[in-house]
Amino acid sequence: MKSRTIKVNYLARVEGEGALHVKISNNTVTDVKFKIWEPPRLFEAFLRGRKYNEAPDITARICGICPIAYQMSSAHAMESAFGVTVDPQIRALRRLIYCGEWIESHALHVFLLHAPDFLGYDDGIQMAKDHAEVVQKGLQLKKVGNELMALLGGREVHPINIRVGGLYRAPTKRELAPFIEKLKWGRDAALETVRWTATLPFPDFEQDYEFVALLHPDEYAITEGRLVSNKGLDIALSEYDDHFVEEHVPYTNALHSVLKERGSYLVGPLARYNLNFDKLSPLAQQAARDAGLGPVCRNQFKSIIVRSVETLYAYDEALRIIDEYEMPEKPAVEVQPRAATCYGCTEAPRGSLYHRYRVDDQGVILDAKIVAPTSQNQKSVESDLWQFVPKHMDLPSDQLTWQCEQVIRNYDPCISCSAHFLKLHIERD
Amino acid sequence: MPPSRKPKLAVWKFASCSGCQLTLLNCEDELLAVAGQVDIAHFVEASRAVVRGPYDLSLVEGSITTPHDVELIQQIRRRSKCLVTIGACATAGGIQALRNFKDVQEFVSIVYAAPEYIETLATSTPIADHVQVDFELRGCPINKEQLLEVVSAFLNGRKPNLPLYSVCIECKRRGTVCVMVAHGTPCLGPVTQAGCGAICPAYYRGCYGCFGPMETPNTDSLSRRWSYLGVEEQDLVRAFRTFNAWAEAFREESVAHEK
């Protein structure tokens, strides 16, 4: 059998609806398509004419798994437009809720979506039959992240507390106190998770990615910084459009975000880890080293370890923030709209999430551009498949299909996020 | 396939953010118990395994926005004993129903360079516009406890016991001081169906209506109150035109204030 086609019409254990199509002729890969067929929802269009203060809640609806990322990228964009700086304690609280989002999103992926691939189960529930303790612990780790979201944001999905200028309500120190014990438990459990994920079987799959992530001088960048890469990129957000472009790829009719000068790049946990390793807490750095990860990791299959390291970091950081927290006098600063073009970028669990808006002097949005992590990673997903398939051609079809799926799931792709700007084309032959 | 007496649960997705089906996975304490009671027969976001229908209970997330969706929802209905919509997209068309007020081609050309490739309908519509729906669960997103109540009710052949009154009642029960009366903060609570637990007023912010209109809401009266508080007409249009914009009562109220 020299020619065959690997087809997965509904990719499972990813957020949203995507498909995979790999064609092999005469033992050569001739076509790879990672298709997004999630219906477009046209967010950038209906943001026009909305008020600046509606952007956080509206854009949150792009993704139910990372709403805080959307709320924060848009709030930061608007705050920079109007020359607003939030109180340092409010900034810390926003970082804290963002830690909650990283925890719930990473724990979901590590335990329920990604680990089953390594252990050969269809899903986390099947896996729980043989690995009950692991799955239970994963669910509890995820739950604490969600509880942090609910405490600070009112609820887990589409929290309601982030506003342009700050928060609607800041918690008291007393409200945060009961969380300390849970977070300490979570920190221990996350540390065990790093060790456990390091024992999973990993194929050799080192790739020469260009990693792109935010870089902040004082912290593991989540909410702000310059955009940098390991191949020389170092820009302010306002320079984004000079360096990145959304490219039209004819065979999928999809827009892929690429670096103008060098093409594909990678965002997400692996990129952050490689660019910001020295900013991780000592505990997280040590755990990574003990797990056999150096400061550089180029194997996307190992992103499950990196996600666990970031989960550990998020627990550690949450504890630090709560420890240093003093309730601010006011939860938000007054905002006075003015005409501007503004930019916001934060590190969603899956990678850099860029927003650009143009607003008028009343704060009405004139146009909007949103570049989600998955759109940026699409090209890397495909090039991984081009590399991976030839090396595993001997596998039976069902196993090769499963492993190709895993190559995609390594990215924790979030297809709803990308679909609002991806071109959609259903083949009808 | 081994014989199974457990009821089969399926989860389906149309145009949406996945937040409502995520709510099922967010039932961390209950998830494995639920999985013990039902066969999770089709839940692509969580599992590779797909068991063929018919299904005892189908939970449907998302709104209908493409010709393909129109076909698929008919198939799902045929294969489902009970069909429950989950969330504002499936019950009201969602935020993407904002296209219904505009020319969709204009929208598409704003977002896409080559609009001719886009397979999309002019409207985003709720599931009930296309097939018979056994129950509609509100919310953007849905509430976890309400979801568990609905699943348990349908699996036990009873009607879900969920409130139809307004968010105001939840504020009273929670002991939250009325943000509109005490602080003059515009709030959609008086016309919005309960279910979220009245979160926003507890965070000193007005309700923004993510559970959609309550039974027989007096939107006109509320709009007058908002105007008295200084809210301009265009902002009234925006307030009623968010995640449940296409729900009849909110739609009519937003249209009434549009010049």
Boltz contact constraints between the chains, C-beta under 6 A:
constraints:
  - contact:
      token1: [A, 10]
      token2: [B, 44]
      max_distance: 6.0
  - contact:
      token1: [A, 12]
      token2: [B, 44]
      max_distance: 6.0
  - contact:
      token1: [A, 12]
      token2: [B, 47]
      max_distance: 6.0
  - contact:
      token1: [A, 12]
      token2: [B, 48]
      max_distance: 6.0
  - contact:
      token1: [A, 15]
      token2: [B, 18]
      max_distance: 6.0
  - contact:
      token1: [A, 39]
      token2: [B, 15]
      max_distance: 6.0
  - contact:
      token1: [A, 39]
      token2: [B, 65]
      max_distance: 6.0
  - contact:
      token1: [A, 39]
      token2: [B, 66]
      max_distance: 6.0
  - contact:
      token1: [A, 41]
      token2: [B, 15]
      max_distance: 6.0
  - contact:
      token1: [A, 41]
      token2: [B, 96]
      max_distance: 6.0
  - contact:
      token1: [A, 42]
      token2: [B, 107]
      max_distance: 6.0
  - contact:
      token1: [A, 42]
      token2: [B, 111]
      max_distance: 6.0
  - contact:
      token1: [A, 44]
      token2: [B, 111]
      max_distance: 6.0
  - contact:
      token1: [A, 45]
      token2: [B, 107]
      max_distance: 6.0
  - contact:
      token1: [A, 45]
      token2: [B, 110]
      max_distance: 6.0
  - contact:
      token1: [A, 45]
      token2: [B, 111]
      max_distance: 6.0
  - contact:
      token1: [A, 46]
      token2: [B, 98]
      max_distance: 6.0
  - contact:
      token1: [A, 61]
      token2: [B, 17]
      max_distance: 6.0
  - contact:
      token1: [A, 61]
      token2: [B, 95]
      max_distance: 6.0
  - contact:
      token1: [A, 63]
      token2: [B, 17]
      max_distance: 6.0
  - contact:
      token1: [A, 64]
      token2: [B, 17]
      max_distance: 6.0
  - contact:
      token1: [A, 64]
      token2: [B, 18]
      max_distance: 6.0
  - contact:
      token1: [A, 64]
      token2: [B, 19]
      max_distance: 6.0
  - contact:
      token1: [A, 64]
      token2: [B, 22]
      max_distance: 6.0
  - contact:
      token1: [A, 65]
      token2: [B, 22]
      max_distance: 6.0
  - contact:
      token1: [A, 122]
      token2: [B, 47]
      max_distance: 6.0
  - contact:
      token1: [A, 122]
      token2: [B, 48]
      max_distance: 6.0
  - contact:
      token1: [A, 122]
      token2: [B, 49]
      max_distance: 6.0
  - contact:
      token1: [A, 123]
      token2: [B, 46]
      max_distance: 6.0
  - contact:
      token1: [A, 123]
      token2: [B, 47]
      max_distance: 6.0
  - contact:
      token1: [A, 125]
      token2: [B, 35]
      max_distance: 6.0
  - contact:
      token1: [A, 128]
      token2: [B, 32]
      max_distance: 6.0
  - contact:
      token1: [A, 139]
      token2: [B, 28]
      max_distance: 6.0
  - contact:
      token1: [A, 142]
      token2: [B, 28]
      max_distance: 6.0
  - contact:
      token1: [A, 143]
      token2: [B, 28]
      max_distance: 6.0
  - contact:
      token1: [A, 146]
      token2: [B, 26]
      max_distance: 6.0
  - contact:
      token1: [A, 154]
      token2: [B, 199]
      max_distance: 6.0
  - contact:
      token1: [A, 154]
      token2: [B, 203]
      max_distance: 6.0
  - contact:
      token1: [A, 155]
      token2: [B, 199]
      max_distance: 6.0
  - contact:
      token1: [A, 156]
      token2: [B, 26]
      max_distance: 6.0
  - contact:
      token1: [A, 157]
      token2: [B, 19]
      max_distance: 6.0
  - contact:
      token1: [A, 157]
      token2: [B, 141]
      max_distance: 6.0
  - contact:
      token1: [A, 158]
      token2: [B, 141]
      max_distance: 6.0
  - contact:
      token1: [A, 160]
      token2: [B, 199]
      max_distance: 6.0
  - contact:
      token1: [A, 160]
      token2: [B, 200]
      max_distance: 6.0
  - contact:
      token1: [A, 161]
      token2: [B, 203]
      max_distance: 6.0
  - contact:
      token1: [A, 168]
      token2: [B, 203]
      max_distance: 6.0
  - contact:
      token1: [A, 168]
      token2: [B, 204]
      max_distance: 6.0
  - contact:
      token1: [A, 168]
      token2: [B, 205]
      max_distance: 6.0
  - contact:
      token1: [A, 169]
      token2: [B, 203]
      max_distance: 6.0
  - contact:
      token1: [A, 169]
      token2: [B, 204]
      max_distance: 6.0
  - contact:
      token1: [A, 253]
      token2: [B, 117]
      max_distance: 6.0
  - contact:
      token1: [A, 416]
      token2: [B, 17]
      max_distance: 6.0
  - contact:
      token1: [A, 416]
      token2: [B, 18]
      max_distance: 6.0
  - contact:
      token1: [A, 421]
      token2: [B, 111]
      max_distance: 6.0
  - contact:
      token1: [A, 423]
      token2: [B, 112]
      max_distance: 6.0
  - contact:
      token1: [A, 423]
      token2: [B, 117]
      max_distance: 6.0
  - contact:
      token1: [A, 424]
      token2: [B, 118]
      max_distance: 6.0
  - contact:
      token1: [A, 424]
      token2: [B, 119]
      max_distance: 6.0
  - contact:
      token1: [A, 425]
      token2: [B, 117]
      max_distance: 6.0
  - contact:
      token1: [A, 426]
      token2: [B, 119]
      max_distance: 6.0
